[in-house]
Amino acid sequence: MSQVTKKDILKIITSILDIDQKLTGIDYLKEFIKNIALNLDVKYALIGHPTGDSLSELKTDVVWAVNDFADNFVYELKDTPCELVLTGERVCIHDKNVIKDFPDDKLLQDMGIEAYIGAPVVSRTKTGVSSILVLLDDKAMQDKDFFVSIVDFLALRASAEITQHYIEESLQNKVEERTLELKKAKTEIEKINKNLEKRIKEEINENKVKQEIIFHQSKMAAMGEMIENIAHQWRQPLSVISTSATGLILKTEIQTVNNEEIVNTMECINNHTQYLSQTIDDFRKFFSITKEKNTFCLKDTIKKVFKLLSSEFVNSNIIIIENTQELCILSYEYELIQVLINILNNAKDQLFEKDIKEKYIFIDIKVKENIEISIKDNAGGIPGNLIHKIFKQHFTTKAKQNGTGIGLYMSNMIIKKNLKGTIEVSNQKFTYQNTEYNGAEFKIILPHKI
């Protein structure tokens, strides 16, 4: 390859990373390796991982040879340049005469390899090197610095993909654990009322489909912060699913459950499972520039929120006072739903902790120059030394086991960055039914369209 400019480098990297974002795992790595070979004009490209009792062998995961994919193979590492990569070299390059430098490497000799470059791929979920990225050619590699820089970058990108693959597997295992809990609950319910058997089976099948969607559509545009936020987002719905199933089993054992409670609880579980499915895709859209806006009515959006939260609010004896209008806006509906759920859950938790006879949450929508959504409670307000921290990252006044949702920090980012609005919080005194209350008020201000 002749001397390249910065513009050429950017063009090459863009072309290499032009991969269908729906692809994951090995499917993604195959396209990745093929693009590398074609764009860098090398005959061979592969990625593999060390194996064997003493990690003395390299087992390939993807191999590109000349113009097509080749079968995977196991490669002895002793006296090879790959051995140097595993022992600490960030990027090992022999831009020419590699078969002279490694005369005992039979594979290099048989293939007539002139140039070699390899870099370690370090997974954030594992200790040490998880894989090796290798490029080989039967001609010398021109512009050595270019190859070192770009292979170093591509190894980091491969690291992100492999890390994501392991994380998806971990998340899938957690979902499968929850699925087993749901199956146990299903068995107990069948003992009480066989008429529910058909419905329960249908819901379990739907849940399996949703779980597949989660892990096939969860290509995240930003790795670090996205993964952390998904962990926050899932904690509370999973807690609700587990609590609902456990509560139903307990009531079944003491024979205090009725059909209505069974149906309501299963609907709650199903709704939260759907929410889990939607969460990953929505967070991906949050960091993407290709999201689609839609026109929706705020009153219907509020109903969707209540559908997800109704069981929790009824169990907590919280009364919702709604003053909304048939008002439609052009925006990102589900991101607004995420924010509303987070604020309402925060209000619910505060009310639950307080010894208050009548627990209220008030939702008002006003139309001025912009649209104003107000959510306030009668939980006494936020302490003055904390209210200025409320939108800071990871700030919470709750214990970890209570769940943190997406956090007010993320709610603030969604409103400002994606919905082009503002969000503010204050403590308010107000009167309802001749009784004076104190509480926190969150005010969301949105444009009619974005």
C-alpha positions as CSV (number, residue, x, y, z in Angstrom):
1,M,0.0,0.0,0.0
2,S,1.4,3.4,-1.0
3,Q,1.8,6.4,1.4
4,V,-1.6,7.3,2.8
5,T,-2.9,10.7,4.1
6,K,-5.1,11.3,7.2
7,K,-8.1,11.7,4.8
8,D,-7.3,8.3,3.3
9,I,-7.0,6.7,6.8
10,L,-10.4,8.0,7.8
11,K,-11.9,6.8,4.6
12,I,-10.4,3.3,5.1
13,I,-11.5,3.1,8.7
14,T,-15.0,4.2,7.7
15,S,-15.2,1.5,5.0
16,I,-13.9,-1.2,7.4
17,L,-16.5,-0.3,10.0
18,D,-19.4,-0.1,7.5
19,I,-21.1,-3.2,8.9
20,D,-24.7,-4.0,9.5
21,Q,-25.4,-3.0,13.1
22,K,-27.8,-5.9,13.5
23,L,-24.9,-8.4,13.2
24,T,-23.4,-9.6,16.4
25,G,-20.8,-12.1,17.6
26,I,-19.1,-14.2,14.9
27,D,-21.3,-12.8,12.2
28,Y,-20.0,-9.3,13.0
29,L,-16.4,-10.4,13.2
30,K,-16.6,-12.2,9.8
31,E,-17.6,-8.9,8.1
32,F,-15.0,-7.1,10.1
33,I,-12.2,-9.4,9.1
34,K,-13.3,-9.4,5.4
35,N,-13.4,-5.6,5.3
36,I,-10.0,-5.4,6.8
37,A,-8.4,-7.7,4.2
38,L,-10.1,-6.0,1.3
39,N,-9.5,-2.4,2.4
40,L,-5.9,-2.9,3.5
41,D,-5.1,-5.1,0.4
42,V,-3.7,-8.1,2.3
43,K,-4.2,-11.7,1.3
44,Y,-4.8,-13.1,4.8
45,A,-6.6,-11.8,7.9
46,L,-7.7,-13.7,11.0
47,I,-8.8,-13.4,14.5
48,G,-8.3,-16.2,17.1
49,H,-7.9,-16.9,20.7
50,P,-5.2,-18.7,22.7
51,T,-6.1,-22.2,23.9
52,G,-4.5,-25.4,25.2
53,D,-3.4,-26.2,28.8
54,S,-0.7,-23.6,28.8
55,L,-2.2,-21.3,26.1
56,S,0.4,-22.7,23.7
57,E,-1.9,-22.8,20.7
58,L,-4.0,-20.3,18.7
59,K,-7.5,-21.4,17.7
60,T,-8.9,-19.2,14.9
61,D,-12.4,-17.9,15.1
62,V,-12.5,-16.2,11.6
63,V,-10.1,-16.7,8.7
64,W,-10.0,-14.8,5.4
65,A,-7.7,-16.3,2.8
66,V,-7.2,-14.5,-0.6
67,N,-10.8,-13.9,-1.7
68,D,-13.0,-15.9,0.7
69,F,-13.4,-17.3,4.2
70,A,-11.4,-20.4,5.0
71,D,-11.8,-23.2,7.6
72,N,-10.7,-22.5,11.1
73,F,-7.6,-24.2,12.3
74,V,-5.3,-24.6,15.4
75,Y,-1.9,-23.0,15.2
76,E,1.2,-23.8,17.4
77,L,2.4,-20.6,18.9
78,K,6.0,-21.6,19.8
79,D,8.6,-19.7,17.8
80,T,6.0,-17.6,16.0
81,P,5.4,-13.9,15.9
82,C,2.0,-14.5,17.5
83,E,3.8,-15.8,20.6
84,L,5.4,-12.3,20.9
85,V,2.0,-10.7,20.8
86,L,0.8,-12.9,23.7
87,T,3.9,-12.1,25.7
88,G,3.4,-8.3,25.8
89,E,4.0,-6.5,22.5
90,R,1.2,-4.1,21.8
91,V,1.6,-4.4,18.0
92,C,4.1,-6.9,16.5
93,I,5.0,-6.0,12.9
94,H,7.5,-7.6,10.5
95,D,6.8,-5.6,7.4
96,K,9.1,-7.8,5.3
97,N,11.3,-10.9,5.6
98,V,9.2,-12.5,8.4
99,I,10.0,-16.0,7.2
100,K,13.6,-15.2,7.7
101,D,12.9,-13.8,11.2
102,F,11.0,-16.9,12.1
103,P,12.5,-19.8,10.2
104,D,10.8,-22.4,12.5
105,D,7.3,-21.1,11.8
106,K,6.2,-23.8,9.3
107,L,2.9,-22.2,8.5
108,L,4.6,-18.9,7.4
109,Q,7.0,-20.9,5.3
110,D,4.3,-23.0,3.6
111,M,2.2,-20.0,2.8
112,G,5.2,-18.0,1.5
113,I,4.4,-15.1,3.9
114,E,6.6,-12.0,3.5
115,A,4.9,-9.6,6.0
116,Y,3.2,-10.0,9.3
117,I,1.4,-7.8,11.8
118,G,-0.5,-8.8,14.9
119,A,-2.1,-7.1,17.9
120,P,-3.7,-8.4,21.1
121,V,-7.4,-8.0,21.6
122,V,-8.1,-7.4,25.3
123,S,-11.7,-8.1,26.5
124,R,-13.0,-5.8,29.3
125,T,-14.8,-8.8,30.7
126,K,-11.8,-11.1,30.9
127,T,-8.3,-10.9,32.4
128,G,-5.5,-10.6,29.9
129,V,-5.5,-11.1,26.2
130,S,-8.7,-12.8,24.9
131,S,-7.9,-12.9,21.2
132,I,-5.3,-11.9,18.6
133,L,-5.9,-9.9,15.3
134,V,-3.4,-11.0,12.6
135,L,-2.8,-9.7,9.0
136,L,-0.4,-11.6,6.6
137,D,0.7,-10.9,3.1
138,D,3.0,-12.4,0.5
139,K,4.4,-8.9,-0.3
140,A,6.1,-6.4,2.0
141,M,3.9,-3.9,3.9
142,Q,4.5,-0.4,2.7
143,D,4.2,2.5,5.2
144,K,4.9,0.6,8.4
145,D,3.6,3.3,10.7
146,F,0.3,3.3,8.9
147,F,-0.2,-0.4,9.5
148,V,0.8,-0.2,13.1
149,S,-1.6,2.7,13.8
150,I,-4.6,1.2,12.0
151,V,-4.1,-2.4,13.3
152,D,-3.8,-1.0,16.9
153,F,-7.1,0.9,16.4
154,L,-8.8,-2.2,14.8
155,A,-7.7,-4.4,17.7
156,L,-9.4,-2.0,20.1
157,R,-12.6,-2.1,18.0
158,A,-12.5,-5.9,18.0
159,S,-12.1,-5.7,21.8
160,A,-15.3,-3.7,22.1
161,E,-17.2,-6.2,19.9
162,I,-15.9,-9.2,21.8
163,T,-16.7,-7.5,25.1
164,Q,-20.2,-6.7,23.9
165,H,-20.6,-10.4,22.9
166,Y,-19.7,-11.6,26.4
167,I,-22.0,-9.0,28.0
168,E,-24.9,-10.1,25.8
169,E,-24.3,-13.7,26.8
170,S,-24.3,-12.6,30.5
171,L,-27.5,-10.7,30.0
172,Q,-29.1,-13.6,28.3
173,N,-28.2,-15.9,31.2
174,K,-29.9,-13.5,33.6
175,V,-33.0,-13.4,31.4
176,E,-33.0,-17.2,31.2
177,E,-32.8,-17.3,35.0
178,R,-35.9,-15.1,35.2
179,T,-37.6,-17.2,32.6
180,L,-37.1,-20.2,34.9
181,E,-38.7,-18.3,37.8
182,L,-41.7,-17.5,35.6
183,K,-42.0,-21.2,34.6
184,K,-42.1,-22.1,38.3
185,A,-44.8,-19.6,38.9
186,K,-46.7,-21.0,35.9
187,T,-46.6,-24.5,37.4
188,E,-48.1,-23.2,40.7
189,I,-50.8,-21.3,38.9
190,E,-51.8,-24.3,36.8
191,K,-52.5,-26.2,40.1
192,I,-55.1,-23.5,41.1
193,N,-56.9,-22.8,37.8
194,K,-56.3,-25.0,34.7
195,N,-58.3,-22.5,32.7
196,L,-55.4,-20.2,32.7
197,E,-53.0,-22.7,31.2
198,K,-53.4,-21.6,27.6
199,R,-52.9,-17.9,28.4
200,I,-49.8,-18.6,30.5
201,K,-48.2,-20.7,27.8
202,E,-48.9,-17.9,25.2
203,E,-47.2,-15.3,27.5
204,I,-44.2,-17.5,28.1
205,N,-43.8,-18.0,24.3
206,E,-44.1,-14.2,23.8
207,N,-41.5,-13.6,26.5
208,K,-39.1,-16.0,24.7
209,V,-39.6,-14.0,21.4
210,K,-39.0,-10.7,23.2
211,Q,-35.8,-12.1,24.8
212,E,-34.5,-13.0,21.4
213,I,-35.3,-9.5,20.1
214,I,-33.4,-8.0,23.0
215,F,-30.2,-9.8,22.1
216,H,-30.4,-9.5,18.3
217,Q,-31.2,-5.8,18.3
218,S,-28.9,-4.6,21.1
219,K,-26.0,-3.3,19.0
220,M,-25.0,-0.4,21.1
221,A,-23.4,2.7,19.5
222,A,-21.5,3.7,22.6
223,M,-20.0,0.8,24.6
224,G,-19.0,1.9,28.1
225,E,-21.7,4.3,29.2
226,M,-24.4,2.3,27.3
227,I,-23.6,-0.9,29.2
228,E,-23.7,0.8,32.5
229,N,-27.0,2.5,31.8
230,I,-28.6,-0.7,30.7
231,A,-27.6,-2.3,34.0
232,H,-29.3,0.6,35.8
233,Q,-32.4,0.4,33.6
234,W,-32.9,-3.3,34.0
235,R,-32.5,-3.5,37.8
236,Q,-35.9,-2.1,38.7
237,P,-38.1,-4.1,36.1
238,L,-36.3,-7.3,37.1
239,S,-37.0,-6.6,40.7
240,V,-40.7,-6.0,40.0
241,I,-40.9,-9.3,38.0
242,S,-39.2,-11.2,40.7
243,T,-41.4,-9.6,43.5
244,S,-44.6,-10.2,41.5
245,A,-43.9,-13.9,40.8
246,T,-42.7,-14.5,44.4
247,G,-45.8,-12.8,45.9
248,L,-48.1,-14.8,43.7
249,I,-46.5,-18.1,44.7
250,L,-46.8,-17.1,48.4
251,K,-50.5,-16.1,48.1
252,T,-51.0,-19.4,46.3
253,E,-49.5,-21.4,49.1
254,I,-51.6,-19.7,51.7
255,Q,-54.7,-19.9,49.4
256,T,-55.5,-16.2,49.4
257,V,-55.1,-15.6,45.7
258,N,-58.0,-15.0,43.4
259,N,-58.3,-15.1,39.6
260,E,-58.2,-11.3,39.3
261,E,-54.9,-11.1,41.2
262,I,-53.5,-13.8,39.0
263,V,-54.4,-12.0,35.8
264,N,-53.2,-8.6,37.1
265,T,-49.9,-10.0,38.3
266,M,-49.3,-11.8,35.0
267,E,-50.1,-8.7,33.1
268,C,-47.7,-6.8,35.2
269,I,-44.9,-9.4,34.6
270,N,-45.7,-9.3,30.8
271,N,-45.7,-5.5,30.7
272,H,-42.3,-5.3,32.4
273,T,-40.9,-8.0,30.2
274,Q,-41.9,-6.0,27.2
275,Y,-40.3,-3.0,28.8
276,L,-37.0,-4.9,29.2
277,S,-37.2,-5.8,25.5
278,Q,-37.7,-2.2,24.5
279,T,-35.0,-0.8,26.8
280,I,-31.9,-2.0,24.9
281,D,-33.2,-0.9,21.5
282,D,-34.3,2.5,22.9
283,F,-30.9,3.2,24.5
284,R,-29.2,2.3,21.2
285,K,-31.6,4.9,19.5
286,F,-30.7,7.4,22.3
287,F,-27.1,7.6,21.1
288,S,-27.9,7.2,17.4
289,I,-28.5,10.0,14.9
290,T,-31.0,7.9,12.9
291,K,-33.9,7.9,15.4
292,E,-37.4,8.4,14.0
293,K,-39.8,10.9,15.4
294,N,-43.5,10.3,15.6
295,T,-46.7,12.2,16.4
296,F,-48.3,11.1,19.6
297,C,-50.9,12.3,22.1
298,L,-49.7,13.0,25.6
299,K,-52.8,11.7,27.2
300,D,-52.2,8.3,25.5
301,T,-48.6,8.4,26.5
302,I,-49.6,9.0,30.1
303,K,-51.9,5.9,29.9
304,K,-49.0,3.8,28.6
305,V,-46.9,4.9,31.6
306,F,-49.7,4.0,34.0
307,K,-50.2,0.6,32.4
308,L,-46.6,-0.2,33.3
309,L,-46.8,1.2,36.8
310,S,-50.4,0.6,37.9
311,S,-49.7,-2.5,39.9
312,E,-46.9,-0.9,41.9
313,F,-48.9,2.2,42.6
314,V,-52.0,0.3,43.7
315,N,-50.0,-1.9,46.0
316,S,-48.4,1.3,47.5
317,N,-51.9,2.9,48.0
318,I,-50.8,5.9,45.9
319,I,-53.6,8.0,44.3
320,I,-52.8,9.6,40.9
321,I,-54.6,12.9,40.2
322,E,-54.4,13.5,36.5
323,N,-55.2,16.8,34.7
324,T,-54.2,16.2,31.1
325,Q,-55.4,17.2,27.7
326,E,-55.9,15.7,24.2
327,L,-52.7,17.3,23.0
328,C,-50.5,15.8,20.3
329,I,-46.8,16.6,19.7
330,L,-44.1,15.5,17.2
331,S,-41.2,14.1,19.2
332,Y,-39.7,10.8,20.5
333,E,-42.5,9.2,22.5
334,Y,-40.6,6.3,24.2
335,E,-37.8,8.4,25.4
336,L,-40.4,10.7,27.1
337,I,-42.0,7.6,28.6
338,Q,-38.6,6.6,30.1
339,V,-38.3,10.0,31.7
340,L,-41.9,9.9,33.1
341,I,-41.5,6.4,34.5
342,N,-38.3,7.4,36.2
343,I,-39.8,10.5,37.8
344,L,-43.0,8.6,38.9
345,N,-40.9,5.8,40.4
346,N,-38.8,8.3,42.3
347,A,-42.0,9.9,43.7
348,K,-43.5,6.5,44.5
349,D,-40.3,5.5,46.5
350,Q,-40.4,8.7,48.5
351,L,-44.1,8.3,49.3
352,F,-43.6,4.7,50.3
353,E,-40.9,5.7,52.8
354,K,-43.0,8.4,54.5
355,D,-45.7,7.8,57.1
356,I,-48.4,9.6,55.1
357,K,-52.1,8.6,55.3
358,E,-53.1,9.9,51.9
359,K,-50.4,9.5,49.2
360,Y,-50.8,11.6,46.1
361,I,-49.1,12.2,42.8
362,F,-50.4,15.0,40.6
363,I,-49.8,15.2,36.9
364,D,-50.7,18.4,35.0
365,I,-50.2,19.3,31.4
366,K,-50.4,23.0,30.4
367,V,-50.1,24.6,27.0
368,K,-48.3,27.9,26.8
369,E,-45.7,28.9,24.2
370,N,-44.4,25.4,24.8
371,I,-45.9,22.3,26.5
372,E,-45.4,22.0,30.3
373,I,-45.7,18.7,32.1
374,S,-45.7,18.9,35.9
375,I,-45.3,16.0,38.2
376,K,-45.5,16.6,42.0
377,D,-46.1,14.5,45.1
378,N,-46.9,15.2,48.7
379,A,-43.8,13.3,50.1
380,G,-42.4,16.4,51.9
381,G,-39.9,17.5,49.2
382,I,-36.2,17.0,48.6
383,P,-33.7,18.1,51.3
384,G,-32.1,21.4,50.5
385,N,-28.6,20.0,50.6
386,L,-29.5,17.4,48.0
387,I,-31.8,19.1,45.5
388,H,-28.9,20.8,43.6
389,K,-27.3,17.4,43.1
390,I,-30.4,15.7,41.8
391,F,-29.4,15.6,38.1
392,K,-25.8,14.6,38.7
393,Q,-24.6,11.3,37.3
394,H,-25.2,8.2,39.6
395,F,-26.8,10.4,42.3
396,T,-29.4,8.6,44.3
397,T,-30.8,8.7,47.8
398,K,-32.0,5.1,47.6
399,A,-30.3,1.8,48.5
400,K,-29.0,-0.3,45.5
401,Q,-31.6,-3.0,46.1
402,N,-34.5,-0.6,45.5
403,G,-33.4,0.0,41.8
404,T,-32.3,3.2,40.2
405,G,-34.1,3.2,36.9
406,I,-32.3,5.3,34.2
407,G,-31.5,7.9,36.8
408,L,-32.4,11.6,36.8
409,Y,-29.0,12.3,35.2
410,M,-30.1,10.3,32.1
411,S,-33.6,11.8,32.3
412,N,-32.0,15.2,32.1
413,M,-29.8,14.2,29.1
414,I,-32.8,12.7,27.3
415,I,-35.0,15.8,27.7
416,K,-32.2,18.2,26.7
417,K,-30.4,16.3,24.0
418,N,-33.1,14.3,22.3
419,L,-36.4,16.1,23.1
420,K,-34.9,19.6,22.9
421,G,-36.6,20.6,26.1
422,T,-35.7,21.4,29.7
423,I,-36.4,19.7,33.1
424,E,-36.2,21.4,36.5
425,V,-37.1,20.4,40.1
426,S,-38.2,22.4,43.1
427,N,-40.0,22.0,46.4
428,Q,-43.6,23.3,46.4
429,K,-46.3,24.0,49.0
430,F,-49.8,23.4,47.6
431,T,-53.4,22.8,48.7
432,Y,-55.6,19.9,47.7
433,Q,-59.1,19.3,49.1
434,N,-58.6,22.0,51.8
435,T,-55.4,20.3,53.0
436,E,-51.9,21.8,52.7
437,Y,-49.1,19.6,51.4
438,N,-45.3,19.9,50.7
439,G,-43.6,18.0,48.0
440,A,-41.2,17.9,45.1
441,E,-42.3,19.1,41.7
442,F,-40.6,18.1,38.4
443,K,-41.4,20.3,35.5
444,I,-40.7,19.2,31.9
445,I,-41.0,21.8,29.2
446,L,-41.1,20.6,25.6
447,P,-41.6,22.2,22.2
448,H,-44.7,21.2,20.1
449,K,-42.5,19.6,17.5
450,I,-38.8,19.0,17.0
